[in-house]
C-alpha cells in the first residue's frame, strides 16, 4: 500500500519560511520522481516543484528563487523549503510520486498523492 504523508504546514506571516516534508512508504522511493502541487480555494491544482530520481529539479516560475525541493533517499522523504512566503502562496500543498518524470509529458498526472497540508500566509 502506497502512502505519502505530508507535514510541516501552518500559519506564517508574509516573508516567513516553512519547510514541508513528505514521508513515503510502499514505493521504491529512490527510483521515483517526486513533486509538490498546491491548490487554493476555487483554483486548479498546480505543480510547484518536482525532482527526478537523480536529483534534477524543476520549478514553477512563481516560486523560482524562493522555494527549494530536495530529497533524502535514506529517509524516503521529499522536502519543500519555502522562503519569502507571500499571501498568494496560501493553499493546500500536496506531495505526489510517480515512476517517471511525468511533468515532461503534457496532461500527465502522477498516480500517487498525499492527503495535503495547509499553508496559510498572512499579510
FIMIDO-436628 format. One line per 8 residues: for each residue x, y, z of C-alpha. Coordinates in steps of 0.2 Angstrom, whole numbers, always signed. Each point is the difference from the previous one (the first is absolute). Example, Ala and Ser with C-alpha at 12.3 -4.5 7.8 and 13.67 -1.06 7.14 Angstrom:
+62,-22,+39 | +6,+17,-3
***
This chain:
+0,+0,+0 | +7,+17,-5 | +0,+14,+12 | +6,+18,-1 | -2,+10,+16 | +3,+18,-1 | +4,+11,+16 | +7,+17,+4
-14,+11,-6 | -7,+14,+11 | -3,+19,+2 | +15,+12,-4 | +1,+18,-3 | +5,+7,-17 | +19,-1,-2 | +1,-15,+11
+6,-18,-4 | -7,-17,+2 | +7,-17,-4 | -12,-14,-6 | +4,-18,+1 | -7,-15,-9 | +3,-17,+8 | -3,-15,-12
-3,-18,+2 | -5,-14,-12 | +11,+6,-14 | +18,-2,-5 | +3,+18,+4 | +17,+2,-8 | -6,-4,-17 | -15,+11,+1
-2,+18,-6 | -8,+11,+13 | -9,+16,-1 | -10,+13,+10 | -17,+7,-6 | -11,+13,+8 | -18,+5,-2 | -8,+15,+7
-19,+2,+2 | -9,+2,-17 | +16,-3,-10 | +7,-15,-9 | +14,-11,+8 | +17,+6,-7 | +17,-7,+0 | +12,+9,+11
+16,-10,+0 | +6,-17,-5 | +16,-10,+1 | +6,-15,-10 | +7,-16,+8 | +17,+7,-5 | -3,+16,+9 | -4,+12,-15
-12,+13,+5 | -14,+10,-8 | -9,+15,+6 | -15,+10,-4 | +4,+18,-5 | -10,+7,+15 | +12,-9,+13 | +17,+1,-9
+12,+7,+12 | -11,-2,+15 | -4,-18,+1 | +12,-15,+0 | -4,-18,-2 | +11,-14,+6 | +0,-18,+4 | +8,-12,+13
+0,-18,-7 | +6,-7,+16 | -16,+7,+9 | -12,-3,-15 | -4,+18,+2 | -2,+15,-11 | +0,+18,+6 | -5,+17,-5
+9,+15,+7 | -11,+16,-2 | +8,+17,+3 | -6,+17,-2 | -18,-6,+1 | -14,+11,-8 | -19,+0,+4 | -3,-7,-17
+10,-15,+5 | -15,-5,+11 | -6,-17,-5 | -1,-18,+4 | +17,-8,-5 | +0,-18,-7 | +14,-12,-2 | +0,-11,-15
+10,-15,-7 | +2,-9,-16 | +12,-12,-8 | +5,+12,-13 | +2,+19,-2 | -18,+3,-5 | +1,+19,-1 | +9,-2,-17
-15,-8,-7 | -14,+12,-3 | -17,-4,+9 | +8,-13,+11 | -3,-2,+18 | +9,-11,+13 | -9,-15,+6 | +4,+2,+19
-5,+15,+11 | +0,+5,+18 | -14,+7,+9 | +6,+18,+1 | +6,+12,+12 | -6,+18,+2 | +11,+15,-2 | -7,+17,+5
+10,+16,-2 | -7,+15,+8 | +4,+18,-6
***
